[in-house]
Amino acid sequence: MKIGILTGGGDCPGMNAFIRSVTRSALNLRPGIEVWGILDGWRGLMEQSYRPINPVDTAGISSVGGTILGTVRVPELRTDMNLRQQILRNFIAEGFDALFVCGGNGSLHASCDLDQRLRAEGHAAPVLFTAASIDNDVANVYGTALGFYSAIRRSLEMMDWIRDTASAHRRVYIIGSMGRSSAYLPFYAGAASGAEYVIRPNEKVNYESLADMIEARERDTRIIVSEAYPKSLEEIRAILDHALERRNSRHEIRTVDMGYFQRGGQAAINDILRANWLGFQMVKSMLNDEGSAFFGAFNIGNAPNRLPLAEALDPSANHDDIPRDIIEMALALR
C-alpha cells in the first residue's frame, strides 16, 4: 500500500505535526506501508515531485513551523481543467492508494475535484482532508483549523510588545492583522490580548465612538484592523486624527502591521495535539476503507467531525464573521 501526504496553500504551524502523525500512524498500524511526501503542495503532483518519508524524517518536527514538504500556491488550478486532469493522471500513474491533504480553501477545492475525477475513472483511492489555515476559514463549523491558535499566540506576543511601547509613550496604535475575509484571527487575538477594539472586515465603524474611547484611555489604545477591511491603516489613522483635532484632543497615533509574523514560528500545543489526533484518525479511516472525507476537530479525544468533501465546501459549513454571542462576550470584557 502506498500513500501520499500533501501540504497546500499558506504554510502554518501544525503542518509538520500532521505529517509526522500520518507517517508514524500509518507505519505503526500497517507495517510495510509506503509513505511518500508530495513536495511543494499541488505543484508536486503536477510535476511528479515526491520523496519517501520514514519515522526518522519526522523526528523532532512537531513544534516546527512551516512544512518540511514545502507548499507553493497554484492559483491557476482553480480554472485550468488541463492542470486538474494532469494531477489525476500523475496520481494514478504513481500508484497512490490514498492521499492525505492538509491545507486551506484552495486545497479543499483541489481535493474535492481530484476525488470526483478519481470516482469518475473508477478508482477507489480516498482523498482525506483536514484544514490548516491561520485564518480559520475552512469549514470552521466543524472544527478549528490547524495553525489558528499558533497564529493567535504569535499575535499575543506582538500585542504585548506594542502595548509596552504604547504605554510608555502614551500612544494609540492601529494594528493590521492577517485573516483574509474571516474575522477570526484578528478578533480572537484582540479578545485574548485585551485590545480596546477590533475592526471586522464588513463592520460599519463608528469613528466618533472610537475617538471617545481614545480620549477615555489614560495611556495606551490598541485597535486591531482585519485584513479585508476596505480602509487602509493610514486611512483609519487620518480619520481618527481629524476626529480628535476637532475636539482639541492631542493623541499620537501610529500604525503597525503584524502581517507575516503571525504565520511563522513554533506551533502552539493545541495545534500539535489536534494535528496528532486528526492524522491518527484519518489513517484509521483509510485502513477501515471509509472513503474520502473532510475531518474537523475542536479538541482531541472526541470523534472528529467527518463529512463529504463537497459538503465542507458549502457556505453553510463556514462562518466568516464571529458568532454574535462571542462578540457580546468581548464587548462585556472591555
JOFEN-V478169 format. One line per field, one symbol per residue. phi: phi as a letter, one per 30 degrees, with the letter a starting at -180 (. if undefined). psi: psi as a letter, one per 40 degrees, with the letter a starting at -180 (. if undefined). burial: I if it has 9 or more other C-alpha atoms within 8 Angstrom, else O. A space follows every 50 residues. Layout:
phi->???
psi->???
burial->???
//
This chain:
phi->.bbcbbcbiddaejddddeddddddddddbejdccbccdiidddddchcb adbbeddcdicecddiaddiabdbddddbcdddddddeddddddidcabc bbacddddeddddddddddddiccedccbbdbaddhbbhddclcddjddd ddddddeddddddddeddchcccccdbdkhddcdddddddddciddabcd ecdcdcdddddeddddddbbbccccdedddcdddddedddedddddchcc bdccbacdhddddcjdddddddddddddeddddedddchcidacbbacbd jceddbbeedddddeddbcdcdeeddddedddcd
psi->hhiihhhiahiiiddddddddddddddddgheihhhhhhfadddddefhi iihidddeheedehiaheeihhhgdeddehdddddddddddddefheihh hhaaddddddddddddddddefhehihhiihhheeffhfedeihiidddd ddddddddddddddddddefihhhhiiiebeiedddddddddefidihhi deihhgdddddddddeiddihhhhhidehdiiddddddddddddddefhh hhhiiihdbedddaiiiidddddddddddddddddddefeaiihhiidii dihihhiiddddehdeehhdihiddddddddde.
burial->OIIIIIIIIIIIIIIIIIIIIIIIIIIOOOOOIIIIIIIIIIIIIIOOII OOIIIOOIOOIIIIIIIOIIIIIOOOIOOOOOIIOIIIOIIOOOOIIIII IIIIIIIIIIIIIIIOIIIOOOOOIIIIIIIIIIIIIIIIOIIIIIIIII IIIIIIOIIIOIIOIIIOOIIIIIIIIIIIOIIIIIIIIIIOIOIIOIII IOOOOOIOOIIOOIOOOOIIIIIIIIIIIOOOIOOIIOIIIOIIIOOOOO IOIIIOOIIOOIIIIIIIOOIIIIIIIIIIIIIOIIOOOOIIIIIIIIOI OOOIIOIIIOOIIOOOIIIIOIOOOOIOOIOOOO
//
